[in-house]
Amino acid sequence: MGKEAEEKEHDIEIGDKIKVINGEYDGEEGNVINVYNNTVAIEFNNIFTKDKSKYRTVIKHDYYQRLN
């Protein structure tokens, strides 16, 4: 397989707003900060860390819905 393996293209870009529709963060909204083959890195709008910065995590492509 290797290079001949078919890559699935995702209609998501850095800066897009998404809503998580499955998993631990179901219902939360955030912004895409990076796109990977199987996941996207997002920064949540309403979840914060102990130092008051926005919480970031990685979500599988099947677990979110694009908002914009």
Buried (B, 14 or more C-beta within 10 A) or exposed (E): EEEEEEEEEBEBEEEBBBBBBEEEBEEBBBBBBEBEEEBBBBBBEEBEEEEEEBBBBEBEBEBBEEEE
